[in-house]
Structure formats: C-alpha cells, structure tokens
C-alpha cells in the first residue's frame, strides 16, 4: 500500500501540534484568542448545525461555510476541504469543543461574581 507524504490537515494534527511547545497554543489559549464578535457568530452557527444535523443527519451548509471561514482565519496553514466529509466533521467537532470551552469560561466568571 502506498504511503501518502502530504501534510496532515485534520483536527487531530492541529491538536497534536498545539501542545505546550514553543509558539503552539492549547485549547484554552485558542478559545481565548477568538474575538467576542466571532464567538457569537460561531456559537450560533454551531447551534444551527447541531440542530440541523440531529434532524436531517447532515451538516447545514450555511453554518459550515461560517465555521470554515473562521477555521481558516484561525489556522491559515491548516486548510480544510469543505467537500471532504471527515474534514467537515473535524471542523464541526473543533467548533463544538470551542463552544464548550467558552461556556466553561462563562460559568467560571458567573461563579466568581456570585461569591
């Protein structure tokens, strides 16, 4: 079997590369680096896509375009192909993870305010 020698561009390779090495970021740092206005757009897109996916078993194309656009802003060296189903799944999973991270941050801030 022929081995491919191209650069991995899936979410797994991005997460491996984003360990605590030199200039790489971890999930928390990536989550904090996204602008507040972009977060709102992403959160809405993720919610739309999740709902659509639950009802129809596929990704909502408008939401995916927004998530891909934000992905390529954040990771210009890690291009993802919207025609690739595993790439779509990886981008959707990545933004779901980011939404979870943002909701954790929000809960921590609310707990600090109530104390």
C-alpha positions in Angstrom: 0.0 0.0 0.0 1.3 3.4 -0.9 2.0 5.8 1.9 1.0 9.4 1.4 3.6 12.0 2.2 1.3 15.1 2.4 0.9 17.2 5.4 -1.9 16.1 7.7 -4.6 18.8 7.9 -7.2 17.2 10.1 -8.2 18.5 13.6 -6.1 15.7 15.2 -2.9 17.0 13.7 -3.8 20.6 14.8 -4.5 19.4 18.3 -1.2 17.4 18.4 0.7 20.4 17.1 -1.0 22.7 19.7 0.7 21.1 22.7 2.8 23.2 25.1 5.7 23.5 22.6 7.3 26.8 21.7 4.7 29.0 19.9 1.9 26.5 19.8 -1.4 27.0 21.6 -3.6 24.7 23.7 -7.4 24.5 23.6 -7.8 27.2 26.3 -5.4 29.6 24.5 -7.1 29.0 21.2 -10.5 29.7 22.8 -9.3 32.9 24.3 -7.8 34.1 21.0 -11.1 34.2 19.2 -12.7 37.7 19.2 -16.0 38.1 21.1 -18.0 39.1 17.9 -16.6 36.0 16.1 -17.6 33.8 19.1 -21.2 34.9 18.8 -21.3 34.1 15.1 -19.6 30.7 15.7 -21.9 29.8 18.7 -25.0 30.5 16.5 -23.6 28.5 13.6 -22.7 25.5 15.8 -26.2 25.6 17.3 -27.8 25.8 13.9 -25.6 22.9 12.6 -26.2 20.7 15.6 -30.0 21.1 15.3 -30.0 20.5 11.6 -27.7 17.5 11.9 -30.0 16.0 14.6 -33.0 16.4 12.3 -31.5 15.5 8.9 -28.3 13.6 9.6 -26.1 16.0 7.6 -24.4 19.4 8.1 -26.1 22.7 7.4 -24.2 24.2 4.6 -24.6 27.9 5.6 -23.3 27.1 9.1 -20.4 25.1 7.7 -19.3 27.9 5.5 -19.2 30.2 8.5 -17.3 27.6 10.6 -14.8 27.0 7.7 -14.3 30.7 7.3 -13.5 31.1 11.0 -11.3 28.0 10.9 -9.2 29.4 8.1 -8.8 32.7 9.9 -7.5 30.9 13.0 -5.4 28.2 11.2 -4.4 29.6 7.8 -1.7 26.9 7.4 -4.2 24.0 8.1 -6.6 24.2 5.1 -9.7 22.0 5.3 -11.7 20.9 2.2 -15.4 21.5 2.6 -16.0 18.7 0.1 -14.3 16.2 2.4 -16.8 14.6 4.9 -14.2 13.8 7.5 -12.9 17.4 7.2 -16.4 18.8 7.8 -16.8 16.5 10.8 -13.4 17.7 12.2 -14.2 21.4 11.8 -17.7 20.9 13.3 -16.2 18.9 16.2 -13.5 21.6 16.8 -16.0 24.4 17.0 -18.2 22.3 19.3 -15.2 21.9 21.6 -14.6 25.7 21.4 -18.2 26.4 22.3 -17.8 24.0 25.3 -14.7 25.9 26.4 -16.4 29.3 26.1 -19.3 28.1 28.2 -16.9 26.8 30.9 -15.3 30.3 30.9 -18.7 31.9 31.2 -19.7 29.6 34.1 -16.4 30.4 35.9 -17.0 34.2 35.6 -20.6 33.8 36.9 -19.4 31.8 39.9 -16.8 34.4 40.7 -19.4 37.2 40.5 -21.7 35.4 42.9 -19.0 34.9 45.6 
